[in-house]
Amino acid sequence: MIQLTFTEEEREVLFDILENDIAELRMEISDTHRREYREMLKHRESLMKSIQQKLEQAAEKVSA
């Protein structure tokens, strides 16, 4: 397992980057006609959402 340490500001920036990229992915997914490529994009979206959740959980632990 890899562990990284971020400042609160770094965590917020990373979360925002992920949020913007996920929104762009959703548009790309809806515009994609190739099934294989769409599935790859959906998988990438899922991974990015997982990272977002981990960032949220880490922030909750720090603020608790």
ZAMARGU-4260 file (C-alpha; in steps of 0.2 Angstrom, whole numbers, plus 5000, padded with zeros to 4 digits):
<rodrens>
0) 5000/5000/5000 | 5006/5017/4996 | 5003/5032/5008 | 5004/5050/5003 | 5002/5065/5014
5) 4994/5081/5008 | 4991/5098/5015 | 4972/5102/5016 | 4975/5114/5002 | 4983/5101/4991
10) 4969/5089/4995 | 4956/5102/4990 | 4965/5105/4973 | 4967/5087/4969 | 4948/5084/4973
15) 4943/5098/4962 | 4954/5092/4948 | 4946/5075/4949 | 4929/5083/4950 | 4932/5092/4934
20) 4940/5078/4925 | 4925/5066/4930 | 4913/5079/4922 | 4923/5079/4906 | 4923/5060/4906
25) 4905/5059/4907 | 4903/5070/4892 | 4916/5060/4883 | 4907/5044/4888 | 4890/5050/4881
30) 4898/5055/4865 | 4907/5039/4862 | 4900/5026/4851 | 4913/5012/4852 | 4908/5000/4866
35) 4926/4995/4871 | 4932/5013/4873 | 4916/5018/4883 | 4919/5004/4895 | 4937/5010/4897
40) 4931/5027/4901 | 4918/5021/4913 | 4931/5011/4922 | 4942/5026/4923 | 4928/5036/4930
45) 4925/5023/4943 | 4943/5024/4948 | 4943/5043/4949 | 4927/5042/4960 | 4936/5030/4972
50) 4950/5042/4974 | 4938/5056/4978 | 4930/5045/4991 | 4947/5041/4999 | 4951/5060/4999
55) 4934/5064/5008 | 4937/5050/5021 | 4954/5056/5024 | 4948/5074/5027 | 4934/5068/5038
60) 4947/5058/5049 | 4958/5074/5051 | 4943/5085/5055 | 4936/5073/5068
</rodrens>
